[in-house]
Amino acid sequence: MKKFACILGILLCAGALFAVQVGETVYVAVKKTAIKSGTGNFDKVVAQASYGDELIVDKASNKFHRVHKASDPSVAGWISAASVTSKKIVTGSKKVTASADEIALAGKGFSEQVEDSYKTSNKKLDYSNVDKLEAFKISDASLKTFIEDGELSGAE
């Protein structure tokens, strides 16, 4: 039992070392995310943050951080902890010709060459419906109405 307690204590201390601290600078690690007035899905969007944006942590927790923009401290709100990293993101001056979706797919081993290979080996398949589905966007207001009308959980 003592051995288990000792190991647990060490793990908790190690976890605290890697946790985001108040006053720490974090960087947006996703293409685009919302800084909101609260932690709810449908809370008002205060501002948008883009990949590499520098944010200062005002309050830290496991799921959400209260932050303000380093470039404009008057812009403050809550952001998902999963959307930021404490590692500095260096963006180059060169233009990237790949879209964020292409970069994500390439990370999974799916590239333009693989897509072309699928198209040539499956000429009878129609991908136009997939393209339409990918282009379809649903607003937060419509989603909230759908959840409320369907009496689903998550419309906080």
Summary of the structure (lengths in Angstrom):
residues: 156
radius of gyration: 20.9
end to end distance: 42.1
largest distance: 65.1
contacts: 345
relative contact order: 0.12
helix: 36%
strand: 22%
